[in-house]
Protein backbone atom coordinates (compact mmCIF):
# COMPACT_ATOMS: atom_id res chain seq x y z
CA UNK A 1 0.00 0.00 0.00
CA UNK A 2 1.33 3.36 -0.93
CA UNK A 3 1.96 6.50 1.04
CA UNK A 4 -0.92 8.87 0.30
CA UNK A 5 -0.75 12.61 0.79
CA UNK A 6 -0.88 15.50 -1.60
CA UNK A 7 -0.94 19.24 -2.04
CA UNK A 8 -4.13 21.19 -2.53
CA UNK A 9 -3.40 22.74 -5.92
CA UNK A 10 -5.47 21.27 -8.69
CA UNK A 11 -8.56 20.67 -6.54
CA UNK A 12 -10.41 23.40 -8.44
CA UNK A 13 -9.67 21.56 -11.69
CA UNK A 14 -10.86 18.34 -10.08
CA UNK A 15 -14.20 19.93 -9.18
CA UNK A 16 -14.64 21.23 -12.72
CA UNK A 17 -13.99 17.75 -14.15
CA UNK A 18 -16.38 16.12 -11.70
CA UNK A 19 -19.11 18.69 -12.38
CA UNK A 20 -18.82 18.22 -16.14
CA UNK A 21 -18.72 14.43 -15.87
CA UNK A 22 -21.72 14.41 -13.54
CA UNK A 23 -23.65 16.66 -15.95
CA UNK A 24 -22.99 14.16 -18.74
CA UNK A 25 -24.48 11.41 -16.58
CA UNK A 26 -21.14 9.78 -15.83
CA UNK A 27 -20.72 8.76 -19.47
CA UNK A 28 -17.36 8.94 -21.20
CA UNK A 29 -17.07 9.19 -24.96
CA UNK A 30 -14.75 6.71 -26.72
CA UNK A 31 -14.00 5.18 -23.33
CA UNK A 32 -11.89 8.08 -22.14
CA UNK A 33 -11.88 10.47 -19.22
CA UNK A 34 -9.85 13.48 -18.08
CA UNK A 35 -6.72 13.24 -15.97
CA UNK A 36 -5.73 16.00 -13.61
CA UNK A 37 -2.50 16.27 -11.60
CA UNK A 38 -1.82 17.16 -8.00
CA UNK A 39 1.90 17.19 -7.44
CA UNK A 40 3.11 13.72 -8.45
CA UNK A 41 -0.42 12.25 -8.36
CA UNK A 42 -2.94 11.74 -11.14
CA UNK A 43 -6.69 11.71 -10.56
CA UNK A 44 -9.65 10.85 -12.78
CA UNK A 45 -13.43 11.09 -12.24
CA UNK A 46 -15.48 7.97 -11.51
CA UNK A 47 -19.02 7.11 -10.54
CA UNK A 48 -19.78 4.77 -7.64
CA UNK A 49 -23.16 3.07 -7.24
CA UNK A 50 -24.35 1.37 -4.08
CA UNK A 51 -28.02 0.48 -3.91
CA UNK A 52 -29.95 3.55 -5.01
CA UNK A 53 -27.05 5.90 -4.33
CA UNK A 54 -24.90 7.20 -7.19
CA UNK A 55 -21.83 9.25 -6.34
CA UNK A 56 -19.37 11.13 -8.54
CA UNK A 57 -15.87 11.01 -7.04
CA UNK A 58 -12.31 11.90 -7.92
CA UNK A 59 -10.17 8.74 -7.86
CA UNK A 60 -6.42 8.60 -7.29
CA UNK A 61 -4.66 6.33 -9.82
CA UNK A 62 -2.55 4.01 -7.67
CA UNK A 63 -0.53 1.12 -9.09
CA UNK A 64 0.74 0.47 -5.56
CA UNK A 65 -2.66 -0.74 -4.30
CA UNK A 66 -3.77 -4.27 -5.11
CA UNK A 67 -7.42 -3.30 -4.66
CA UNK A 68 -9.47 -0.14 -4.79
CA UNK A 69 -9.68 1.76 -1.50
CA UNK A 70 -12.59 3.73 -0.06
CA UNK A 71 -12.19 6.15 2.81
CA UNK A 72 -14.09 4.63 5.72
CA UNK A 73 -15.91 7.85 6.64
CA UNK A 74 -16.99 8.39 3.03
CA UNK A 75 -18.11 4.75 2.83
CA UNK A 76 -20.42 5.10 5.82
CA UNK A 77 -21.67 8.67 5.38
CA UNK A 78 -21.99 8.80 1.59
CA UNK A 79 -22.15 5.20 0.34
CA UNK A 80 -24.22 4.17 3.38
CA UNK A 81 -22.35 0.91 3.86
CA UNK A 82 -23.39 -0.95 7.01
CA UNK A 83 -21.24 -3.06 9.30
CA UNK A 84 -23.03 -6.14 8.00
CA UNK A 85 -21.57 -5.47 4.53
CA UNK A 86 -17.98 -5.48 5.81
CA UNK A 87 -15.51 -8.31 6.32
CA UNK A 88 -12.15 -8.25 8.07
CA UNK A 89 -8.96 -8.50 6.03
CA UNK A 90 -5.31 -7.46 6.10
CA UNK A 91 -3.04 -5.43 3.87
CA UNK A 92 0.50 -4.05 3.92
CA UNK A 93 1.50 -0.48 4.68
CA UNK A 94 4.32 1.26 2.82
CA UNK A 95 6.68 0.46 5.72
CA UNK A 96 5.85 -3.26 5.45
CA UNK A 97 3.60 -3.46 8.51
CA UNK A 98 0.63 -5.82 8.27
CA UNK A 99 -2.48 -3.73 8.91
CA UNK A 100 -5.99 -4.88 9.76
CA UNK A 101 -8.64 -3.37 7.48
CA UNK A 102 -12.18 -4.06 6.36
CA UNK A 103 -13.30 -5.00 2.87
CA UNK A 104 -16.55 -4.39 1.07
CA UNK A 105 -18.02 -4.98 -2.37
CA UNK A 106 -19.39 -1.96 -4.24
CA UNK A 107 -22.33 -2.72 -6.49
CA UNK A 108 -20.93 -0.79 -9.44
CA UNK A 109 -18.00 1.41 -10.43
CA UNK A 110 -17.91 3.31 -13.74
CA UNK A 111 -14.27 3.95 -14.66
CA UNK A 112 -12.97 5.31 -17.96
CA UNK A 113 -16.11 4.42 -19.90
CA UNK A 114 -16.25 0.86 -18.52
CA UNK A 115 -18.74 -0.48 -15.98
CA UNK A 116 -17.42 -2.85 -13.30
CA UNK A 117 -19.87 -4.81 -11.14
CA UNK A 118 -19.17 -6.23 -7.69
CA UNK A 119 -15.90 -4.36 -7.10
CA UNK A 120 -13.89 -5.45 -4.06
CA UNK A 121 -12.56 -2.48 -2.07
CA UNK A 122 -10.58 -1.98 1.10
CA UNK A 123 -11.99 0.39 3.70
CA UNK A 124 -9.24 2.51 5.25
CA UNK A 125 -9.39 5.54 7.53
CA UNK A 126 -7.67 7.75 4.96
CA UNK A 127 -8.94 11.00 6.45
CA UNK A 128 -7.78 9.97 9.90
CA UNK A 129 -4.27 9.30 8.55
CA UNK A 130 -3.88 12.00 5.88
CA UNK A 131 -6.41 14.59 7.05
CA UNK A 132 -7.55 17.15 4.44
CA UNK A 133 -5.25 15.64 1.81
CA UNK A 134 -6.94 12.23 1.79
CA UNK A 135 -8.87 11.10 -1.31
CA UNK A 136 -12.28 9.51 -0.95
CA UNK A 137 -11.44 6.79 -3.47
CA UNK A 138 -8.30 5.11 -4.81
CA UNK A 139 -8.29 3.26 -8.13
CA UNK A 140 -6.34 0.06 -7.48
CA UNK A 141 -4.97 -2.75 -9.62
CA UNK A 142 -8.23 -4.69 -9.74
CA UNK A 143 -9.55 -1.96 -12.08
CA UNK A 144 -6.27 -0.86 -13.67
CA UNK A 145 -5.41 -4.40 -14.73
CA UNK A 146 -8.76 -5.16 -16.40
CA UNK A 147 -7.76 -3.72 -19.79
CA UNK A 148 -4.88 -1.81 -21.41
CA UNK A 149 -5.02 1.87 -20.44
CA UNK A 150 -3.46 4.73 -22.37
CA UNK A 151 -2.20 7.62 -20.23
CA UNK A 152 -1.74 10.80 -22.26
CA UNK A 153 0.03 12.90 -19.65
CA UNK A 154 0.69 15.66 -22.18
CA UNK A 155 -2.99 16.29 -22.88
CA UNK A 156 -4.29 14.90 -19.58
CA UNK A 157 -6.50 12.15 -20.97
CA UNK A 158 -6.99 8.54 -19.93
CA UNK A 159 -8.43 6.12 -22.48
CA UNK A 160 -8.98 2.40 -22.95
CA UNK A 161 -6.91 0.49 -25.49
CA UNK A 162 -3.84 1.02 -27.62
CA UNK A 163 -2.67 4.32 -29.09
CA UNK A 164 -1.77 4.34 -32.78
CA UNK A 165 1.89 4.33 -33.69
CA UNK A 166 4.88 2.24 -32.76
CA UNK A 167 6.21 2.54 -29.21
CA UNK A 168 9.50 4.34 -28.76
CA UNK A 169 10.36 2.16 -25.76
CA UNK A 170 8.74 -0.91 -24.22
CA UNK A 171 9.35 -1.44 -20.50
CA UNK A 172 8.86 -5.01 -19.27
CA UNK A 173 7.99 -5.75 -15.68
CA UNK A 174 7.80 -8.62 -13.23
CA UNK A 175 5.18 -9.24 -10.54
CA UNK A 176 5.23 -10.52 -7.00
CA UNK A 177 2.45 -11.99 -4.88
CA UNK A 178 2.60 -12.36 -1.11
CA UNK A 179 1.97 -15.77 0.44
CA UNK A 180 -0.63 -14.41 2.83
CA UNK A 181 -2.65 -12.82 0.03
CA UNK A 182 -2.25 -9.26 1.32
CA UNK A 183 -0.51 -8.18 -1.88
CA UNK A 184 -1.18 -9.33 -5.44
CA UNK A 185 0.46 -8.53 -8.74
CA UNK A 186 2.53 -5.34 -8.43
CA UNK A 187 4.82 -3.79 -11.03
CA UNK A 188 8.58 -4.31 -10.59
CA UNK A 189 10.99 -2.79 -13.11
CA UNK A 190 14.72 -3.36 -13.47
CA UNK A 191 16.93 -0.31 -13.66
CA UNK A 192 19.89 1.66 -12.42
CA UNK A 193 20.38 4.62 -10.12
CA UNK A 194 23.68 6.22 -10.93
CA UNK A 195 25.69 3.17 -11.95
CA UNK A 196 24.13 0.72 -9.52
CA UNK A 197 21.53 -1.90 -10.36
CA UNK A 198 18.19 -1.61 -8.63
CA UNK A 199 14.68 -3.03 -8.83
CA UNK A 200 11.91 -0.43 -8.72
CA UNK A 201 8.40 -0.90 -7.39
CA UNK A 202 6.03 1.29 -9.43
CA UNK A 203 3.74 3.11 -7.01
CA UNK A 204 1.87 5.90 -8.79
CA UNK A 205 0.20 6.73 -5.46
CA UNK A 206 3.55 7.57 -3.89
CA UNK A 207 4.38 11.23 -3.25
CA UNK A 208 8.12 10.74 -3.75
CA UNK A 209 10.59 8.57 -5.61
CA UNK A 210 12.59 6.65 -3.01
CA UNK A 211 15.85 4.74 -3.02
CA UNK A 212 18.18 3.25 -0.42
CA UNK A 213 20.68 5.82 0.87
CA UNK A 214 23.64 3.48 0.25
CA UNK A 215 23.11 3.69 -3.51
CA UNK A 216 24.01 7.37 -3.80
CA UNK A 217 27.11 9.30 -2.68
CA UNK A 218 27.06 11.54 0.38
CA UNK A 219 27.99 14.65 -1.57
CA UNK A 220 25.07 16.54 -3.05
CA UNK A 221 22.55 15.42 -0.46
CA UNK A 222 20.10 17.92 1.02
CA UNK A 223 18.21 17.86 4.30
CA UNK A 224 14.50 18.60 3.92
CA UNK A 225 11.40 18.51 6.09
CA UNK A 226 8.72 16.60 4.19
CA UNK A 227 5.29 15.23 5.17
CA UNK A 228 5.20 11.44 5.20
CA UNK A 229 2.70 8.82 6.24
CA UNK A 230 0.96 5.59 5.31
CA UNK A 231 -2.05 3.59 6.44
CA UNK A 232 -0.23 2.39 9.56
CA UNK A 233 0.73 5.86 10.81
CA UNK A 234 -0.71 9.35 10.55
CA UNK A 235 0.81 12.03 8.36
CA UNK A 236 3.68 13.90 10.01
CA UNK A 237 6.63 16.01 8.96
CA UNK A 238 9.98 14.22 8.99
CA UNK A 239 13.50 15.34 8.20
CA UNK A 240 14.84 13.35 5.26
CA UNK A 241 17.79 13.37 2.88
CA UNK A 242 17.12 14.18 -0.77
CA UNK A 243 19.24 13.82 -3.91
CA UNK A 244 18.20 15.83 -6.97
CA UNK A 245 18.57 15.32 -10.70
CA UNK A 246 19.95 11.79 -10.42
CA UNK A 247 20.55 9.94 -13.68
CA UNK A 248 18.12 7.03 -13.63
CA UNK A 249 17.56 4.17 -16.04
CA UNK A 250 14.29 2.24 -15.98
CA UNK A 251 14.71 -0.76 -18.27
CA UNK A 252 15.66 1.00 -21.54
CA UNK A 253 14.29 4.42 -20.57
CA UNK A 254 16.77 7.01 -19.25
CA UNK A 255 15.77 10.12 -17.33
CA UNK A 256 16.74 12.26 -14.33
CA UNK A 257 14.80 12.15 -11.07
CA UNK A 258 14.76 13.47 -7.53
CA UNK A 259 14.93 10.83 -4.78
CA UNK A 260 14.14 10.71 -1.08
CA UNK A 261 16.76 8.52 0.62
CA UNK A 262 15.51 5.79 2.95
CA UNK A 263 16.83 2.80 4.88
CA UNK A 264 14.46 0.47 3.00
CA UNK A 265 15.87 -2.02 0.52
CA UNK A 266 13.06 -1.50 -1.99
CA UNK A 267 13.28 1.41 -4.42
CA UNK A 268 10.03 3.13 -5.38
CA UNK A 269 9.02 5.13 -8.46
CA UNK A 270 5.89 7.15 -9.06
CA UNK A 271 4.82 8.40 -12.50
CA UNK A 272 7.42 11.22 -12.51
CA UNK A 273 9.71 9.26 -14.82
CA UNK A 274 6.89 9.21 -17.40
CA UNK A 275 6.10 12.92 -17.24
CA UNK A 276 5.07 14.55 -20.54
CA UNK A 277 4.77 11.16 -22.25
CA UNK A 278 1.99 9.06 -23.74
CA UNK A 279 2.15 5.45 -22.52
CA UNK A 280 0.05 2.31 -22.40
CA UNK A 281 -0.17 0.37 -19.14
CA UNK A 282 -0.83 -3.27 -20.07
CA UNK A 283 -1.10 -5.78 -17.22
CA UNK A 284 -1.83 -8.75 -19.48
CA UNK A 285 1.47 -8.34 -21.34
CA UNK A 286 3.28 -6.83 -18.34
CA UNK A 287 4.40 -3.86 -20.41
CA UNK A 288 4.56 -0.10 -20.33
CA UNK A 289 4.66 1.04 -23.95
CA UNK A 290 5.92 4.60 -24.23
CA UNK A 291 4.71 6.04 -27.52
CA UNK A 292 6.65 8.21 -29.95
N, C-alpha and C positions, 0 to 999 in steps of 0.2 A: 504494500500500500504506500502510496506516495505521501510526501509532505505537501500540504495544501495551504497556501496563503497567498494573497495577491495584493496589488495596489488598487486604488479605487478608480483610477483613470479608465475610461472606456465604458463605465457603467451607463452613461447616457446613451452611447451607441447601442449597448445591449438592450436598453429599454425601447429604443426606436425599432430595432430588429424584431423584438418580441411583439410590439404593438402591430407592426405591419403583418407579421406572420399570423397573429391572432385574427386580424381583420380578414385575411385570406382563408380563414377557417382551418389553419394548420396545414394547408396543402402546399407542397413544393412542386414547382414545375421542373420537368426533366430530372426528377429525383436529385435536386440540389437544394442547398440552403446556405445562408450567409455564415461567414466566420468573422469573429471579431476578437481582437487581441486585448489582453490585460497583462502587461509585462511580458513574461515568457509563456503565458497561458493562451489557449485558444478556446473560445466558447462558440456554441451554436444553439439556435432555438429548437426546442422539442415540445411535444404535447404529451402529457401523461393523462391516462384515463383510469379511474378506479370507481367502479359502480357507475353512478350517474354523474360523478364529478369529472370535469375535464379542465386541465390546468396547463397553461403555457409557461414554460420555464426556460431558463438559460442553463445549458449543460456544459460542464467542463470536460473537454476531450482528454482522457487520461489512459494512456497505454500501460500505466503502472498498476492499474486496478484490474483484477481478474473479473470482477462483476461490477455492474452499476451500483452506485451508492446514493442513498437518499438521506438527507439530514433528518434526524429523528423528530425534531420539533415540527418541521415541515410535513413529515409523514403523518403525524397525529393531527395537527391543526388544519392542514390544507387537504391532504389525501384522505383523512378520516380513517386511518388504519387502526384497528383495535388490537388489543393484546392477543386476542384469539387467533389473529392472522399472522402472528410472529412465531418464529422458531429460533432457537439458540444455535449459534455457530461460532467459528473462530476465524480470524484472519491475522495477517502479519503487518505490523507497523514498519515504517521506514527504517527504524533502528533494529529490526529483527524480532522485537517482542511479539509474543503470541497474545492477541487481544480478543476478549470475548465480545461478540456483537450479536445482533439479531438479524434475521433474514425475513424477507417478505416476497410475495409475488405480485407485481403490478398487473392489472388486467390487460393494459395496452400501453405501448410507447410508440409514438410516431417520430421517427428519426430519419432525416435526410430523404424524405419522400417514401420511406418504407415503414410499414406497420408491423410491429412485433407484438405478439400475444403471449401472455404468461411470462413476463420478464422477471427473472430472479434478481433481487437487489439486496444489498447490505444496508442496514440501518445503523448510522453512526452519528454521534453527537458532534457534528461538524461545527455548529455555532458555539457549542461549549468549549471547543478546542481552538477554533480559529476566529471566533467572535464575528465582527462585522464583515470580515473578509471571506467568510465561508460560503460556498455555493449551496444551493438547495439540492442540486442533482449533479452527479458525475457520470459521464458516459464511459463505461468500462469495456473490457475486451469482449464480453458476451454480445455486445452490439457491434463493436468495431470489427470483429472477426467474421461477421456474418456474410460480408461481401467486400470486394475490392472498393476502396474509397480513394478518391482523388482530392488531395489538398492543394488548392491554388492559393498559396500564401501571398502571392503578389496581388491578386485581385480579391482576396478574402472570400473565396467560395469553396464549399465542400460539395462534392457530387459523387454519385455511385458509378462505378465502372472505370474503364480505361480511358485515358486521354490519348488522342491521336498523336502520332509521331513516335519515332524511336527514342528510347531512353538514353540519356547521356551517360548515366551510371546506374548500375543495378547493385544494390546492397543486399547481401544474403544474411539471414539471421538464423540463430539456433533458439530453441525453447528449453524451458526447464519446468518440471512440475514437482511440487512438494509431496512427500509421502503421506502427509496427514491431510492433504486435500485443501489446505488453506491458500494455496497459490497454484494457479494453472496457467499454462502457456507462458507468456512473457517473451519479450524481444531482447535477445542478447547479440550484440554486434562485436566483431573483432576489430581492433584498431591499435593506434599508437598515440601516446601523449609524449611530446618531445621525441625521443628515440626509443622509448620503452613500450613493449607490448602490453596491451590491456584489453580486458573484455568489458564492454559497456552494457549496462542495463538501460533500455530506452523507457524513460518515464516522462511522458509529456505533461504530467500533472506536477512535476517537480519545479520548484521556483528557481533552482540553481543547478548548473552542471557541477558535479562533484568528483573528486579523484583523491586517492590516497596521497598523503603529504610526502611520502618517501619517493614518489615518482618524479617530483620536481625539485630543482635546486633551491637552496635557501635564499639566494639573492633574487631580488625582484618581488618578494612577497610583501603584501600589505596586510595590516591589521584593520578589520572592519567590524562594526556592530551591525548584525543582520538579524531580522526576525526569523526564527526557525521553530518548527513544531511538526507533530504527526498525530495520528489517532490515539497514541498511547500517552501523549503529554501535550499540555496546552501551549499555545504560541507564546514565545518569550524571546527577548533580544539576547543574543549571544555574541561574544567576540570570537571571530574566526579569522583564519588566514586566507588570503585570496591571491591568485596569480592571474594576470591579465594577458590577453592576446597570445595564448599558447598555441603553437602549431599542433594541430590535431588531425589524425587520419582515422576515418571511420570506413573500414573496408577499403574501397578504392576512391573515397571522397575525402579531399583535403580541405581544411578550413582553419580558422583561428578562433579560439573560444576563451572565455573567462571561466575559471574554476574556483570553487570553494574547496579548500583542503580539509580532509577528514582523516580519522584514524580507521575508517572502515576499509575493508579489502575490495569491496565492490565499487566500481566507477559507475556514475550515473550521468546520462545525457537527457536533456529535454529537447524540444524542437528547435532550439537556437541554431543548431548546425545545419538546419534546412531552411533558414530564413531566406525570404525572397525567391523561393523555388516553387516549382509545381512537381508534386510527387504522388505516386500511388502506393498506398499501404495495402498489401495483399497478404493476408494471413494464410490462405490456402497454399500459396507458393513460397511463403516465408521470404518475401521480397519487399524492399522499398525501391521503386523505380523512379529515379529522378529524371524528369523530362528535359529535353533541350529547350 
